[in-house]
Structure formats: structure tokens, C-alpha cells
Amino acid sequence: MLITHDTRCALDAVVDLVNTAPEDRTADGLADVASLADFVRKHEISDVGVLSEHDLAAVRKVRDRFAGIFAASDPRTAAALINELVAAAGTTPRLTDHDGYDWHVHYFAPGASVADHLAADCGMALAFFVVAGEQERLRRCEAPDCRHAFVDLSRNRSRRYCDSRTCGNRLHVAAYRARRKEAAG
């Protein structure tokens, strides 16, 4: 599956956005307008104007809808969720070559809110996976205490953890220690 630079950026943004949601022991990663501004800067989201509490609430709603896509059990469900999200954003595909990047497609209308921008661009990035028959690559970490979202871009679709150095390694070490303890028994 060919993933363009723009699609990769949108995938990184949607994964980071979904992972800002508060979990059992974590605070909301989008706790205030300042944290939303940091997210916008980190992901170089352009043309969103001055951010407000309204933008924060709208982005949180979009985040919840994206979480539903990662939780979708089949492509038909994922497609329906993506269609609703992208349609609500009022997509207006257009070619652009801003900020030193080559020609690429933006799916949001000029002057769109940050929530509509994310819904359109990130929704279309996820749509490409459904179209390619690769919806199962939109996953949640299998570590019992994590559940972060990620996109499995491995060749054989075998990635199980959001980060193999933390979640994966922690579980492998725990399994090793359990085997050693049982052997010493």
C-alpha cells in the first residue's frame, strides 16, 4: 500500500489525537486550549486561525468519533463512521503546494475549523485503508494496561503493540520472569 507524505502526516495526527483521550490513569491530553495549540503546532496543521474553547470541544468530539473507527469490528462499520465524519466536515478537496511541500490534496475547505480540518484530512487517510482492504491495520495496543491506537504499517500486519520498546518489551520481560519463576518453582 502506497502511503504518501500527506497521508502519513494525517495518520500520525489521528493516532496522536486518539491517544490524547483520557484513560483509566491518565489525564486528558487535550485538557485546554493551550494543549490543543501544542497539538496543532506539533502536527503542523495550517490555516486554523485563533483557537478557542469551542475548537477544543469540537476537536474532542472528532477525537471520540476517530476512536470509534479504531474500534470498528469490520470495514462496513468503519466506512459508515468515516463517511459520517468526512461529510460533517464539509470536505472540499483542493490541490495545494504550501510551505515548501510539493503538490498535495487538502480535503478541508479554506478557513475550516481545526476540527473540520482534522475530520476531513485524517478521515480521508483512514478511508484509504478501508478502500485498500486494510482496515485491520487500524489497531489498539494489545498490552492490557495501554490500549493506545496505532496504525500497523508492518509488511506482514503483525504489529501488536503501540511501541515495541515500551509495551512490547514490558510484556516480554514479564513473560520471561514468569517462566523463570515457574521453572524455579
PyRosetta script that sets phi, psi and omega in degrees:
from pyrosetta import init, pose_from_sequence

init()
pose = pose_from_sequence("MLITHDTRCALDAVVDLVNTAPEDRTADGLADVASLADFVRKHEISDVGVLSEHDLAAVRKVRDRFAGIFAASDPRTAAALINELVAAAGTTPRLTDHDGYDWHVHYFAPGASVADHLAADCGMALAFFVVAGEQERLRRCEAPDCRHAFVDLSRNRSRRYCDSRTCGNRLHVAAYRARRKEAAG")
pose.set_psi(1, 124.9)
pose.set_omega(1, 178.6)
pose.set_phi(2, -80.4)
pose.set_psi(2, 124.4)
pose.set_omega(2, 179.3)
pose.set_phi(3, -119.0)
pose.set_psi(3, 113.4)
pose.set_omega(3, 179.8)
pose.set_phi(4, -73.1)
pose.set_psi(4, 167.0)
pose.set_omega(4, 178.6)
pose.set_phi(5, -56.7)
pose.set_psi(5, -44.4)
pose.set_omega(5, -178.5)
pose.set_phi(6, -63.6)
pose.set_psi(6, -42.6)
pose.set_omega(6, 179.5)
pose.set_phi(7, -64.3)
pose.set_psi(7, -41.7)
pose.set_omega(7, 179.1)
pose.set_phi(8, -61.7)
pose.set_psi(8, -42.9)
pose.set_omega(8, 177.6)
pose.set_phi(9, -62.3)
pose.set_psi(9, -42.3)
pose.set_omega(9, 179.2)
pose.set_phi(10, -65.6)
pose.set_psi(10, -39.4)
pose.set_omega(10, 178.0)
pose.set_phi(11, -63.3)
pose.set_psi(11, -44.3)
pose.set_omega(11, 177.7)
pose.set_phi(12, -59.9)
pose.set_psi(12, -41.1)
pose.set_omega(12, -179.3)
pose.set_phi(13, -66.5)
pose.set_psi(13, -44.6)
pose.set_omega(13, -177.0)
pose.set_phi(14, -67.8)
pose.set_psi(14, -38.3)
pose.set_omega(14, 177.8)
pose.set_phi(15, -64.3)
pose.set_psi(15, -47.2)
pose.set_omega(15, 178.7)
pose.set_phi(16, -62.8)
pose.set_psi(16, -38.0)
pose.set_omega(16, 179.1)
pose.set_phi(17, -63.5)
pose.set_psi(17, -49.9)
pose.set_omega(17, 179.7)
pose.set_phi(18, -59.5)
pose.set_psi(18, -37.8)
pose.set_omega(18, -177.3)
pose.set_phi(19, -77.5)
pose.set_psi(19, -2.5)
pose.set_omega(19, 173.3)
pose.set_phi(20, -81.8)
pose.set_psi(20, -12.5)
pose.set_omega(20, -178.5)
pose.set_phi(21, -64.0)
pose.set_psi(21, 138.6)
pose.set_omega(21, 179.8)
pose.set_phi(22, -66.6)
pose.set_psi(22, 137.1)
pose.set_omega(22, 175.0)
pose.set_phi(23, -112.1)
pose.set_psi(23, -168.2)
pose.set_omega(23, -174.2)
pose.set_phi(24, -48.8)
pose.set_psi(24, -49.0)
pose.set_omega(24, -173.2)
pose.set_phi(25, -115.7)
pose.set_psi(25, 13.8)
pose.set_omega(25, -176.0)
pose.set_phi(26, -118.9)
pose.set_psi(26, 155.3)
pose.set_omega(26, 176.7)
pose.set_phi(27, -85.6)
pose.set_psi(27, 162.8)
pose.set_omega(27, 177.6)
pose.set_phi(28, -66.0)
pose.set_psi(28, 125.0)
pose.set_omega(28, 178.1)
pose.set_phi(29, -71.9)
pose.set_psi(29, -12.1)
pose.set_omega(29, 173.4)
pose.set_phi(30, -117.9)
pose.set_psi(30, 61.8)
pose.set_omega(30, -174.3)
pose.set_phi(31, -73.4)
pose.set_psi(31, -26.5)
pose.set_omega(31, -176.6)
pose.set_phi(32, -154.6)
pose.set_psi(32, 177.7)
pose.set_omega(32, -177.9)
pose.set_phi(33, -63.5)
pose.set_psi(33, -33.8)
pose.set_omega(33, 179.1)
pose.set_phi(34, -63.4)
pose.set_psi(34, -40.6)
pose.set_omega(34, 178.7)
pose.set_phi(35, -70.0)
pose.set_psi(35, -32.0)
pose.set_omega(35, 173.9)
pose.set_phi(36, -66.1)
pose.set_psi(36, -42.4)
pose.set_omega(36, 177.8)
pose.set_phi(37, -61.0)
pose.set_psi(37, -40.3)
pose.set_omega(37, 176.5)
pose.set_phi(38, -61.9)
pose.set_psi(38, -42.8)
pose.set_omega(38, 177.9)
pose.set_phi(39, -60.9)
pose.set_psi(39, -44.7)
pose.set_omega(39, 179.8)
pose.set_phi(40, -62.0)
pose.set_psi(40, -43.9)
pose.set_omega(40, 178.2)
pose.set_phi(41, -65.0)
pose.set_psi(41, -46.1)
pose.set_omega(41, -178.3)
pose.set_phi(42, -58.2)
pose.set_psi(42, -39.2)
pose.set_omega(42, -176.5)
pose.set_phi(43, -97.9)
pose.set_psi(43, 9.8)
pose.set_omega(43, 176.5)
pose.set_phi(44, 48.6)
pose.set_psi(44, 46.9)
pose.set_omega(44, 178.1)
pose.set_phi(45, -80.4)
pose.set_psi(45, 117.1)
pose.set_omega(45, -172.0)
pose.set_phi(46, -95.7)
pose.set_psi(46, 159.8)
pose.set_omega(46, 169.4)
pose.set_phi(47, 59.4)
pose.set_psi(47, 46.7)
pose.set_omega(47, 178.9)
pose.set_phi(48, -110.3)
pose.set_psi(48, -5.7)
pose.set_omega(48, 177.2)
pose.set_phi(49, 72.0)
pose.set_psi(49, -163.0)
pose.set_omega(49, -179.9)
pose.set_phi(50, -79.1)
pose.set_psi(50, 128.0)
pose.set_omega(50, -177.7)
pose.set_phi(51, -84.1)
pose.set_psi(51, 149.3)
pose.set_omega(51, -177.1)
pose.set_phi(52, -138.2)
pose.set_psi(52, 176.6)
pose.set_omega(52, 175.1)
pose.set_phi(53, -60.1)
pose.set_psi(53, -35.6)
pose.set_omega(53, 177.2)
pose.set_phi(54, -60.9)
pose.set_psi(54, -44.1)
pose.set_omega(54, 177.7)
pose.set_phi(55, -61.5)
pose.set_psi(55, -42.5)
pose.set_omega(55, 179.9)
pose.set_phi(56, -59.7)
pose.set_psi(56, -47.3)
pose.set_omega(56, 179.5)
pose.set_phi(57, -63.3)
pose.set_psi(57, -40.4)
pose.set_omega(57, -179.5)
pose.set_phi(58, -67.3)
pose.set_psi(58, -40.2)
pose.set_omega(58, 178.9)
pose.set_phi(59, -67.2)
pose.set_psi(59, -37.6)
pose.set_omega(59, 176.2)
pose.set_phi(60, -61.8)
pose.set_psi(60, -39.7)
pose.set_omega(60, 177.3)
pose.set_phi(61, -64.5)
pose.set_psi(61, -42.9)
pose.set_omega(61, 177.5)
pose.set_phi(62, -62.4)
pose.set_psi(62, -41.1)
pose.set_omega(62, 178.7)
pose.set_phi(63, -58.0)
pose.set_psi(63, -43.9)
pose.set_omega(63, 179.4)
pose.set_phi(64, -63.4)
pose.set_psi(64, -37.3)
pose.set_omega(64, 179.4)
pose.set_phi(65, -68.9)
pose.set_psi(65, -38.9)
pose.set_omega(65, 175.9)
pose.set_phi(66, -64.2)
pose.set_psi(66, -38.3)
pose.set_omega(66, 177.5)
pose.set_phi(67, -59.2)
pose.set_psi(67, -38.4)
pose.set_omega(67, 176.8)
pose.set_phi(68, -62.0)
pose.set_psi(68, -35.0)
pose.set_omega(68, 178.2)
pose.set_phi(69, -67.2)
pose.set_psi(69, -42.3)
pose.set_omega(69, 178.0)
pose.set_phi(70, -66.3)
pose.set_psi(70, -25.2)
pose.set_omega(70, 179.9)
pose.set_phi(71, -90.4)
pose.set_psi(71, -7.6)
pose.set_omega(71, -176.4)
pose.set_phi(72, -59.1)
pose.set_psi(72, 134.8)
pose.set_omega(72, -176.0)
pose.set_phi(73, -84.6)
pose.set_psi(73, -14.3)
pose.set_omega(73, -178.1)
pose.set_phi(74, -153.7)
pose.set_psi(74, 162.4)
pose.set_omega(74, -177.8)
pose.set_phi(75, -61.1)
pose.set_psi(75, -35.2)
pose.set_omega(75, -179.3)
pose.set_phi(76, -63.1)
pose.set_psi(76, -43.0)
pose.set_omega(76, 178.1)
pose.set_phi(77, -65.6)
pose.set_psi(77, -45.7)
pose.set_omega(77, 178.8)
pose.set_phi(78, -60.3)
pose.set_psi(78, -43.5)
pose.set_omega(78, -179.8)
pose.set_phi(79, -61.7)
pose.set_psi(79, -43.2)
pose.set_omega(79, 179.7)
pose.set_phi(80, -62.1)
pose.set_psi(80, -42.9)
pose.set_omega(80, 179.7)
pose.set_phi(81, -65.6)
pose.set_psi(81, -42.5)
pose.set_omega(81, 178.7)
pose.set_phi(82, -64.6)
pose.set_psi(82, -44.5)
pose.set_omega(82, 179.7)
pose.set_phi(83, -58.1)
pose.set_psi(83, -45.0)
pose.set_omega(83, 179.2)
pose.set_phi(84, -62.1)
pose.set_psi(84, -44.3)
pose.set_omega(84, -177.5)
pose.set_phi(85, -65.1)
pose.set_psi(85, -48.2)
pose.set_omega(85, -177.6)
pose.set_phi(86, -68.3)
pose.set_psi(86, -40.0)
pose.set_omega(86, 179.0)
pose.set_phi(87, -63.6)
pose.set_psi(87, -40.6)
pose.set_omega(87, -179.6)
pose.set_phi(88, -65.9)
pose.set_psi(88, -25.3)
pose.set_omega(88, -179.9)
pose.set_phi(89, -78.4)
pose.set_psi(89, -11.9)
pose.set_omega(89, -179.8)
pose.set_phi(90, 64.7)
pose.set_psi(90, 58.0)
pose.set_omega(90, -174.9)
pose.set_phi(91, -62.2)
pose.set_psi(91, 142.9)
pose.set_omega(91, 176.2)
pose.set_phi(92, -140.4)
pose.set_psi(92, 84.1)
pose.set_omega(92, -177.9)
pose.set_phi(93, -58.6)
pose.set_psi(93, 136.5)
pose.set_omega(93, 177.0)
pose.set_phi(94, -153.3)
pose.set_psi(94, 147.6)
pose.set_omega(94, 177.5)
pose.set_phi(95, -83.9)
pose.set_psi(95, 140.9)
pose.set_omega(95, 179.3)
pose.set_phi(96, -149.6)
pose.set_psi(96, 156.5)
pose.set_omega(96, 177.6)
pose.set_phi(97, -137.4)
pose.set_psi(97, 48.8)
pose.set_omega(97, -175.9)
pose.set_phi(98, -79.6)
pose.set_psi(98, 163.0)
pose.set_omega(98, 171.3)
pose.set_phi(99, 51.1)
pose.set_psi(99, 34.9)
pose.set_omega(99, 176.6)
pose.set_phi(100, 80.8)
pose.set_psi(100, 3.8)
pose.set_omega(100, 177.6)
pose.set_phi(101, -90.9)
pose.set_psi(101, 147.3)
pose.set_omega(101, 175.6)
pose.set_phi(102, -65.0)
pose.set_psi(102, 178.5)
pose.set_omega(102, -179.6)
pose.set_phi(103, -58.4)
pose.set_psi(103, 135.0)
pose.set_omega(103, 177.8)
pose.set_phi(104, -154.1)
pose.set_psi(104, 169.9)
pose.set_omega(104, -176.9)
pose.set_phi(105, -104.2)
pose.set_psi(105, 130.7)
pose.set_omega(105, 167.0)
pose.set_phi(106, -103.8)
pose.set_psi(106, 138.4)
pose.set_omega(106, -178.3)
pose.set_phi(107, -100.3)
pose.set_psi(107, -1.9)
pose.set_omega(107, -178.0)
pose.set_phi(108, -103.7)
pose.set_psi(108, 152.8)
pose.set_omega(108, 179.4)
pose.set_phi(109, -72.2)
pose.set_psi(109, 148.7)
pose.set_omega(109, 175.4)
pose.set_phi(110, -56.0)
pose.set_psi(110, 136.3)
pose.set_omega(110, -180.0)
pose.set_phi(111, 78.4)
pose.set_psi(111, 9.3)
pose.set_omega(111, -179.9)
pose.set_phi(112, -64.7)
pose.set_psi(112, 153.6)
pose.set_omega(112, 176.1)
pose.set_phi(113, -66.9)
pose.set_psi(113, 163.2)
pose.set_omega(113, 178.5)
pose.set_phi(114, -61.7)
pose.set_psi(114, -36.3)
pose.set_omega(114, 179.6)
pose.set_phi(115, -65.7)
pose.set_psi(115, -44.7)
pose.set_omega(115, 178.0)
pose.set_phi(116, -66.3)
pose.set_psi(116, -37.5)
pose.set_omega(116, 176.5)
pose.set_phi(117, -58.4)
pose.set_psi(117, -50.3)
pose.set_omega(117, 179.9)
pose.set_phi(118, -64.7)
pose.set_psi(118, -44.1)
pose.set_omega(118, -178.9)
pose.set_phi(119, -60.1)
pose.set_psi(119, -43.7)
pose.set_omega(119, -176.8)
pose.set_phi(120, -72.4)
pose.set_psi(120, -56.1)
pose.set_omega(120, -175.9)
pose.set_phi(121, -67.5)
pose.set_psi(121, -46.6)
pose.set_omega(121, -178.9)
pose.set_phi(122, -72.0)
pose.set_psi(122, -36.5)
pose.set_omega(122, 176.5)
pose.set_phi(123, -61.0)
pose.set_psi(123, -41.4)
pose.set_omega(123, 178.5)
pose.set_phi(124, -68.1)
pose.set_psi(124, -36.5)
pose.set_omega(124, 177.0)
pose.set_phi(125, -61.0)
pose.set_psi(125, -42.7)
pose.set_omega(125, 178.0)
pose.set_phi(126, -69.6)
pose.set_psi(126, -34.2)
pose.set_omega(126, 178.4)
pose.set_phi(127, -60.1)
pose.set_psi(127, -37.3)
pose.set_omega(127, 179.5)
pose.set_phi(128, -59.5)
pose.set_psi(128, -34.0)
pose.set_omega(128, 178.9)
pose.set_phi(129, -70.1)
pose.set_psi(129, -40.1)
pose.set_omega(129, 178.0)
pose.set_phi(130, -65.5)
pose.set_psi(130, -44.8)
pose.set_omega(130, -180.0)
pose.set_phi(131, -60.2)
pose.set_psi(131, -38.8)
pose.set_omega(131, -178.4)
pose.set_phi(132, -80.6)
pose.set_psi(132, 1.5)
pose.set_omega(132, -178.0)
pose.set_phi(133, 72.6)
pose.set_psi(133, 27.2)
pose.set_omega(133, -175.1)
pose.set_phi(134, -118.2)
pose.set_psi(134, 25.2)
pose.set_omega(134, -177.3)
pose.set_phi(135, -58.5)
pose.set_psi(135, -28.6)
pose.set_omega(135, -179.4)
pose.set_phi(136, -67.1)
pose.set_psi(136, -10.2)
pose.set_omega(136, 176.9)
pose.set_phi(137, -77.2)
pose.set_psi(137, -11.8)
pose.set_omega(137, 176.6)
pose.set_phi(138, -88.0)
pose.set_psi(138, 103.4)
pose.set_omega(138, -167.6)
pose.set_phi(139, -128.0)
pose.set_psi(139, 171.3)
pose.set_omega(139, 170.1)
pose.set_phi(140, -116.3)
pose.set_psi(140, 145.4)
pose.set_omega(140, 179.3)
pose.set_phi(141, -57.5)
pose.set_psi(141, 138.1)
pose.set_omega(141, -179.5)
pose.set_phi(142, -85.8)
pose.set_psi(142, -3.2)
pose.set_omega(142, 175.2)
pose.set_phi(143, -66.2)
pose.set_psi(143, 128.1)
pose.set_omega(143, -173.8)
pose.set_phi(144, -60.0)
pose.set_psi(144, -25.1)
pose.set_omega(144, -177.8)
pose.set_phi(145, -104.3)
pose.set_psi(145, 16.5)
pose.set_omega(145, -176.1)
pose.set_phi(146, -119.7)
pose.set_psi(146, -79.6)
pose.set_omega(146, -179.6)
pose.set_phi(147, 69.9)
pose.set_psi(147, 19.6)
pose.set_omega(147, 174.8)
pose.set_phi(148, -64.2)
pose.set_psi(148, 149.6)
pose.set_omega(148, 176.1)
pose.set_phi(149, -79.1)
pose.set_psi(149, 151.4)
pose.set_omega(149, 171.4)
pose.set_phi(150, -159.3)
pose.set_psi(150, 164.3)
pose.set_omega(150, 175.6)
pose.set_phi(151, -111.0)
pose.set_psi(151, 119.9)
pose.set_omega(151, -179.3)
pose.set_phi(152, -78.6)
pose.set_psi(152, 105.1)
pose.set_omega(152, 178.7)
pose.set_phi(153, -102.9)
pose.set_psi(153, 13.9)
pose.set_omega(153, 178.1)
pose.set_phi(154, -69.4)
pose.set_psi(154, 153.1)
pose.set_omega(154, -177.9)
pose.set_phi(155, -59.2)
pose.set_psi(155, -42.3)
pose.set_omega(155, -174.3)
pose.set_phi(156, -101.4)
pose.set_psi(156, 15.9)
pose.set_omega(156, 176.6)
pose.set_phi(157, 57.2)
pose.set_psi(157, 38.8)
pose.set_omega(157, -172.0)
pose.set_phi(158, -106.7)
pose.set_psi(158, -1.5)
pose.set_omega(158, -177.6)
pose.set_phi(159, -65.7)
pose.set_psi(159, 133.7)
pose.set_omega(159, -176.9)
pose.set_phi(160, -117.2)
pose.set_psi(160, -19.0)
pose.set_omega(160, -173.9)
pose.set_phi(161, -123.9)
pose.set_psi(161, 149.7)
pose.set_omega(161, 179.4)
pose.set_phi(162, -63.2)
pose.set_psi(162, -33.8)
pose.set_omega(162, 178.6)
pose.set_phi(163, -146.4)
pose.set_psi(163, 115.3)
pose.set_omega(163, -177.2)
pose.set_phi(164, -68.0)
pose.set_psi(164, -24.0)
pose.set_omega(164, -179.7)
pose.set_phi(165, -76.3)
pose.set_psi(165, -24.6)
pose.set_omega(165, -180.0)
pose.set_phi(166, -108.1)
pose.set_psi(166, -74.2)
pose.set_omega(166, -176.0)
pose.set_phi(167, -61.6)
pose.set_psi(167, -49.1)
pose.set_omega(167, -178.4)
pose.set_phi(168, -63.2)
pose.set_psi(168, -47.5)
pose.set_omega(168, -178.9)
pose.set_phi(169, -64.7)
pose.set_psi(169, -41.1)
pose.set_omega(169, 179.8)
pose.set_phi(170, -59.9)
pose.set_psi(170, -43.1)
pose.set_omega(170, 179.6)
pose.set_phi(171, -70.1)
pose.set_psi(171, -36.7)
pose.set_omega(171, 177.9)
pose.set_phi(172, -66.0)
pose.set_psi(172, -40.0)
pose.set_omega(172, 177.8)
pose.set_phi(173, -65.4)
pose.set_psi(173, -42.0)
pose.set_omega(173, 178.7)
pose.set_phi(174, -62.5)
pose.set_psi(174, -41.2)
pose.set_omega(174, 178.9)
pose.set_phi(175, -65.6)
pose.set_psi(175, -40.3)
pose.set_omega(175, 178.5)
pose.set_phi(176, -62.3)
pose.set_psi(176, -46.0)
pose.set_omega(176, -179.6)
pose.set_phi(177, -64.5)
pose.set_psi(177, -37.6)
pose.set_omega(177, 178.2)
pose.set_phi(178, -64.9)
pose.set_psi(178, -41.5)
pose.set_omega(178, 177.9)
pose.set_phi(179, -63.9)
pose.set_psi(179, -42.2)
pose.set_omega(179, 179.2)
pose.set_phi(180, -63.8)
pose.set_psi(180, -41.7)
pose.set_omega(180, -179.7)
pose.set_phi(181, -65.2)
pose.set_psi(181, -43.1)
pose.set_omega(181, 179.7)
pose.set_phi(182, -65.1)
pose.set_psi(182, -40.2)
pose.set_omega(182, 179.5)
pose.set_phi(183, -66.2)
pose.set_psi(183, -35.1)
pose.set_omega(183, -179.0)
pose.set_phi(184, -77.5)
pose.set_psi(184, -21.7)
pose.set_omega(184, -179.7)
pose.set_phi(185, -0.3)
pose.dump_pdb("model.pdb")
